[in-house]
Amino acid sequence: MAEEAVLSSSACLDNFDSDAGHEDKRRTTCILSIDGGGIRGIIPTSILIFLEEQLQLFDGAHVRLADYFDLIAGTSTGGLIAGILSVPDGDGRPKFEAKDIMKIYFEHGPLIFKKPILEENLKDLKMKDTLSEILIPTFDIKLMQPTLFSTCEVHTITENGTKTSFHIVDGGVGINNPHCENLLVLSLGTGKFLNSYDANKSSKWGLLSWIFKDCEAPIIDIVSECSTYVVDYNIASLFKASDYHCNYLRIQAYNIKSDMKALDNTTNDHMKKLREIGEGLLDSPVSYIDIESGRPLIMQGEGSNKEALIRFAKKLSQEFQRRNSKREPI
């Protein structure tokens, strides 16, 4: 359970004014960022289902998440969610609702990242055809550097006519929580776990123990948690320093038991537990990780994640209505 901290935000999302009557107002950039985590993508999917339902209450049953976010960024399973949310149907509207992603996880869990399942749901989708801008980090193991796949033009043919070769693996090895500069961001995690390691004991480990120890993978855990935490902390600090801290909402399930950590446990019982964690997260208080103690602390005045999401949905809806005030209805 998160501890209370003296961090007052006054629930300032309530004070947002999209100024719908002034077209010269600077456009609010809306970004959705989803962490990597294999089958644990079920956790943020639960949050997205609730958010989309709130948006439909504001703007009608026809709206979808892709109508609101200018950019959807995701690593690994987050990239899969980003792609599915942005798939167009035959009429140029989003093909899937957030709840459809949950169905895909449960129906195709063991094979969800296999090529046939991706082809079935994404078919011939090209990045240029997505309804939202999408950003999916990967890692080129030949060049040993991150490679970003986005809806900006990706050059696969060089000037002399040869194809560009990508030796890419899951972007989670380098950055597990992608972000870019913005004004309004919703960042969703896939769970932070209770297990930790003792410095005195680990100082005696050999190479193999760092790779695999007591059914854990310490070095992988450390790299993954470090990259996620650094990005989260830096973005939150940036918003706070620029007086935009109320425009950044991070929702993460803290202190999950280690037996829920597996990226590839697709048994029905395990997936149901992940869904319960995601749904239960809605009633948890809005929290953040304290840099000194490493413990989750409650953000005073923000209430529950559900309350924060409702405020966030209202803010998205106001921006959506402002943009569409002079357009034909969807």
Protein Blocks (a to p, Z undefined) as FASTA:
>chain_A
ZZdddddeklmmlmpcehlmlmkbccddddddddeeijmlmmmmmmmmmmmmmmmmmnoj
kbcfklmmmbdcdehjlmmmmmmmmpccfkopafbdfklmmmmmmmmmmmmmgmklmmmm
nmmacfklpmbdcddddddfklopacdddfbdcdfbdfkopacddddddfklmogcdcdd
dfbdcdddebdafbdcdfklmmmpcfklmmogghiafklmmmmmmmmmmmmmmmmmmmmm
nopmmmpccdddehiafklmpmklccfklmmmmmmmmmmmmmpccddddfklopacddeh
klpmklmmmmmmmmmmmmmmmmmmmcccZZ
